[in-house]
Amino acid sequence: MVFRHISDDLKERALWLLDNDYLTEDVCEILGVSRASLFRWRENKEDYGTVRAPSTTVRGRPRNLNADQTHDLFTLLAEAPELYLDEIMDWVAVTHDTGISRSALDRLIRDTGVS
């Protein structure tokens, strides 16, 4: 079967049909869904209380600095706003034993509104 968006109410209806003694094959044929989808929706309903699994919040490339390191960086910038990017990069490397590129550091600082 091809991918298509299936609304939550249709998923709920499919589970209702199964709970009311409809055969799995019949529900699949009537609604045009796969057996795997039915069982996934049932598992989601049991695990999360809804037919839709919670969305993952982590997407994309991991950040160069974690939250604690970023907090330390902005504490440094508040105490010494005259530092150049090269000096900040050196501080990050020495203090947190990690590297960050000039462009990534600039983007991090700009995204938070510090200039």
Backbone as CSV, one residue per row, in Angstrom:
resi,resn,N_x,N_y,N_z,CA_x,CA_y,CA_z,C_x,C_y,C_z
1,MET,0.841,-1.185,0.000,0.000,0.000,0.000,0.881,1.241,0.000
2,VAL,0.400,2.268,-0.630,1.144,3.514,-0.708,0.877,4.355,0.533
3,PHE,1.821,5.257,0.821,1.653,6.136,1.970,0.559,7.152,1.680
4,ARG,-0.309,7.348,2.657,-1.312,8.407,2.588,-1.632,8.821,4.009
5,HIS,-2.045,10.054,4.165,-2.416,10.538,5.491,-3.756,9.933,5.887
6,ILE,-3.805,9.389,7.077,-5.046,8.817,7.602,-5.388,9.588,8.868
7,SER,-6.570,10.150,8.917,-6.963,10.988,10.046,-7.100,10.160,11.319
8,ASP,-6.953,10.852,12.442,-7.054,10.177,13.737,-8.435,9.574,13.958
9,ASP,-9.489,10.251,13.473,-10.832,9.707,13.688,-11.042,8.413,12.898
10,LEU,-10.422,8.299,11.728,-10.516,7.049,10.971,-9.746,5.933,11.688
11,LYS,-8.619,6.282,12.272,-7.845,5.298,13.037,-8.646,4.825,14.251
12,GLU,-9.278,5.790,14.935,-10.119,5.443,16.089,-11.275,4.537,15.656
13,ARG,-11.884,4.856,14.515,-12.997,4.052,14.004,-12.522,2.639,13.683
14,ALA,-11.336,2.509,13.116,-10.794,1.185,12.795,-10.630,0.359,14.069
15,LEU,-10.111,0.979,15.120,-9.956,0.255,16.384,-11.314,-0.085,16.989
16,TRP,-12.275,0.813,16.830,-13.623,0.536,17.334,-14.209,-0.679,16.618
17,LEU,-14.015,-0.738,15.301,-14.511,-1.885,14.540,-13.869,-3.184,15.028
18,LEU,-12.575,-3.146,15.277,-11.892,-4.350,15.776,-12.411,-4.740,17.153
19,ASP,-12.638,-3.738,18.000,-13.140,-4.011,19.350,-14.572,-4.534,19.334
20,ASN,-15.286,-4.284,18.247,-16.664,-4.740,18.125,-16.784,-5.938,17.189
21,ASP,-15.780,-6.784,17.237,-15.781,-8.109,16.604,-15.773,-8.118,15.080
22,TYR,-15.324,-7.051,14.462,-15.104,-7.109,13.018,-13.776,-7.820,12.779
23,LEU,-13.683,-8.559,11.712,-12.456,-9.269,11.379,-11.397,-8.281,10.890
24,THR,-10.159,-8.554,11.256,-9.055,-7.681,10.857,-9.006,-7.509,9.345
25,GLU,-9.172,-8.603,8.623,-9.119,-8.545,7.164,-10.224,-7.654,6.606
26,ASP,-11.420,-7.735,7.207,-12.540,-6.913,6.750,-12.274,-5.428,6.996
27,VAL,-11.742,-5.111,8.171,-11.442,-3.712,8.497,-10.388,-3.171,7.533
28,CYS,-9.372,-3.981,7.260,-8.324,-3.563,6.323,-8.902,-3.287,4.944
29,GLU,-9.777,-4.163,4.493,-10.358,-4.008,3.160,-11.308,-2.815,3.100
30,ILE,-12.155,-2.666,4.111,-13.142,-1.577,4.127,-12.454,-0.210,4.152
31,LEU,-11.435,-0.083,5.004,-10.782,1.214,5.185,-9.555,1.407,4.298
32,GLY,-9.115,0.336,3.654,-7.949,0.449,2.778,-6.659,0.687,3.529
33,VAL,-6.500,-0.018,4.654,-5.289,0.121,5.465,-4.643,-1.250,5.634
34,SER,-3.423,-1.257,6.095,-2.712,-2.520,6.273,-2.908,-3.057,7.690
35,ARG,-2.644,-4.344,7.840,-2.706,-4.967,9.170,-1.686,-4.319,10.104
36,ALA,-0.506,-4.035,9.554,0.549,-3.422,10.371,0.087,-2.083,10.942
37,SER,-0.630,-1.312,10.129,-1.139,-0.022,10.613,-2.119,-0.221,11.759
38,LEU,-3.016,-1.183,11.616,-3.993,-1.451,12.681,-3.299,-1.796,13.989
39,PHE,-2.311,-2.673,13.905,-1.623,-3.088,15.124,-0.776,-1.955,15.700
40,ARG,-0.199,-1.112,14.840,0.568,0.042,15.315,-0.352,1.033,16.030
41,TRP,-1.549,1.274,15.455,-2.489,2.198,16.090,-2.954,1.672,17.438
42,ARG,-3.192,0.367,17.496,-3.619,-0.222,18.763,-2.502,-0.088,19.808
43,GLU,-1.280,-0.359,19.405,-0.148,-0.240,20.325,0.026,1.205,20.786
44,ASN,-0.102,2.153,19.866,-0.017,3.566,20.241,-1.115,3.933,21.228
45,LYS,-2.318,3.435,20.993,-3.450,3.720,21.882,-3.177,3.187,23.286
46,GLU,-2.612,1.986,23.363,-2.310,1.392,24.667,-1.154,2.116,25.357
47,ASP,-0.135,2.485,24.585,1.059,3.097,25.170,0.888,4.574,25.490
48,TYR,0.215,5.317,24.598,0.165,6.770,24.727,-1.232,7.326,24.958
49,GLY,-2.254,6.474,24.871,-3.614,6.943,25.071,-4.227,7.572,23.833
50,THR,-3.523,7.558,22.745,-4.015,8.095,21.482,-3.458,7.252,20.342
51,VAL,-4.136,7.281,19.207,-3.695,6.460,18.077,-2.430,7.011,17.429
52,ARG,-2.118,8.247,17.703,-0.925,8.871,17.126,0.203,8.861,18.151
53,ALA,1.343,8.343,17.752,2.507,8.347,18.639,3.007,9.780,18.783
54,PRO,3.573,10.119,19.936,4.094,11.476,20.086,5.218,11.726,19.086
55,SER,5.267,12.929,18.572,6.305,13.242,17.593,7.648,13.391,18.293
56,THR,8.676,13.035,17.584,10.014,13.186,18.136,10.424,14.638,18.005
57,THR,11.053,15.162,19.037,11.449,16.560,19.010,12.854,16.740,18.476
58,VAL,13.631,15.698,18.490,15.007,15.805,18.034,15.045,15.572,16.533
59,ARG,15.412,16.603,15.817,15.529,16.492,14.368,16.765,17.244,13.927
60,GLY,17.333,16.770,12.869,18.481,17.462,12.302,19.784,17.117,12.996
61,ARG,20.768,17.882,12.675,22.115,17.661,13.185,22.180,18.049,14.666
62,PRO,22.921,17.290,15.472,23.063,17.656,16.888,23.786,18.997,17.035
63,ARG,23.452,19.712,18.075,24.079,21.009,18.321,25.538,20.820,18.719
64,ASN,26.353,21.820,18.409,27.772,21.754,18.757,27.989,21.848,20.259
65,LEU,27.200,22.673,20.905,27.317,22.868,22.349,26.012,22.454,23.009
66,ASN,26.117,21.755,24.139,24.897,21.382,24.857,24.382,22.590,25.644
67,ALA,23.301,22.414,26.360,22.660,23.535,27.060,23.574,24.147,28.119
68,ASP,24.282,23.316,28.875,25.182,23.841,29.911,26.334,24.626,29.296
69,GLN,26.896,24.108,28.221,27.997,24.800,27.554,27.528,26.121,26.962
70,THR,26.329,26.122,26.398,25.776,27.355,25.841,25.529,28.380,26.942
71,HIS,25.043,27.930,28.082,24.832,28.836,29.217,26.157,29.435,29.661
72,ASP,27.191,28.609,29.775,28.516,29.111,30.150,29.016,30.144,29.141
73,LEU,28.780,29.884,27.874,29.211,30.803,26.824,28.529,32.158,26.982
74,PHE,27.241,32.171,27.240,26.535,33.445,27.361,26.849,34.147,28.678
75,THR,27.211,33.387,29.684,27.709,34.007,30.914,29.025,34.721,30.620
76,LEU,29.901,34.062,29.863,31.169,34.677,29.458,30.915,35.949,28.652
77,LEU,29.995,35.894,27.706,29.709,37.067,26.880,29.125,38.218,27.699
78,ALA,28.355,37.892,28.727,27.807,38.943,29.588,28.922,39.606,30.398
79,GLU,29.914,38.802,30.800,31.021,39.327,31.604,32.071,40.033,30.748
80,ALA,32.261,39.561,29.517,33.300,40.129,28.654,32.766,40.279,27.225
81,PRO,31.899,41.255,26.990,31.283,41.397,25.670,32.257,41.848,24.575
82,GLU,33.449,42.270,24.950,34.411,42.766,23.966,35.217,41.657,23.289
83,LEU,35.003,40.398,23.668,35.758,39.284,23.091,35.445,39.106,21.608
84,TYR,36.471,38.750,20.852,36.307,38.425,19.438,35.930,36.955,19.297
85,LEU,35.385,36.617,18.136,34.972,35.230,17.897,36.136,34.260,18.055
86,ASP,37.321,34.633,17.574,38.487,33.749,17.706,38.807,33.476,19.173
87,GLU,38.706,34.495,19.997,38.978,34.329,21.423,37.914,33.445,22.079
88,ILE,36.679,33.622,21.665,35.597,32.798,22.213,35.776,31.348,21.784
89,MET,36.178,31.133,20.527,36.425,29.767,20.042,37.524,29.097,20.861
90,ASP,38.584,29.840,21.158,39.667,29.291,21.983,39.158,28.958,23.381
91,TRP,38.336,29.839,23.949,37.789,29.604,25.288,36.935,28.332,25.310
92,VAL,36.095,28.156,24.293,35.255,26.954,24.207,36.133,25.710,24.119
93,ALA,37.182,25.765,23.299,38.066,24.609,23.128,38.769,24.248,24.427
94,VAL,39.248,25.249,25.157,39.981,24.990,26.400,39.039,24.601,27.529
95,THR,37.955,25.332,27.681,37.044,25.123,28.808,36.206,23.862,28.670
96,HIS,35.704,23.609,27.476,34.762,22.499,27.292,35.321,21.360,26.451
97,ASP,36.578,21.467,26.060,37.250,20.412,25.299,36.446,20.006,24.063
98,THR,35.928,20.998,23.385,35.190,20.765,22.146,35.443,21.931,21.204
99,GLY,35.346,21.663,19.935,35.562,22.721,18.962,34.250,23.211,18.386
100,ILE,34.266,24.448,17.947,33.110,25.028,17.273,33.642,25.959,16.196
101,SER,33.054,25.913,15.042,33.521,26.758,13.941,33.089,28.205,14.165
102,ARG,33.775,29.099,13.471,33.455,30.514,13.595,32.016,30.775,13.136
103,SER,31.621,30.136,12.039,30.265,30.367,11.525,29.202,29.809,12.471
104,ALA,29.463,28.636,13.058,28.497,28.056,14.004,28.387,28.915,15.256
105,LEU,29.514,29.424,15.725,29.511,30.287,16.901,28.767,31.588,16.602
106,ASP,29.038,32.175,15.448,28.355,33.403,15.051,26.847,33.183,14.965
107,ARG,26.440,32.066,14.363,25.011,31.756,14.221,24.365,31.560,15.597
108,LEU,25.057,30.874,16.493,24.533,30.647,17.848,24.314,31.972,18.564
109,ILE,25.280,32.858,18.451,25.177,34.157,19.121,24.067,35.003,18.488
110,ARG,24.000,35.018,17.171,22.967,35.809,16.481,21.559,35.272,16.756
111,ASP,21.406,33.949,16.795,20.084,33.351,17.027,19.511,33.727,18.381
112,THR,20.373,34.015,19.339,19.880,34.378,20.665,19.716,35.884,20.831
113,GLY,20.080,36.632,19.794,19.869,38.071,19.844,21.003,38.849,20.472
114,VAL,22.094,38.194,20.807,23.259,38.881,21.358,24.099,39.341,20.180
115,SER,24.551,40.593,20.215,25.373,41.064,19.093,26.682,41.636,19.584
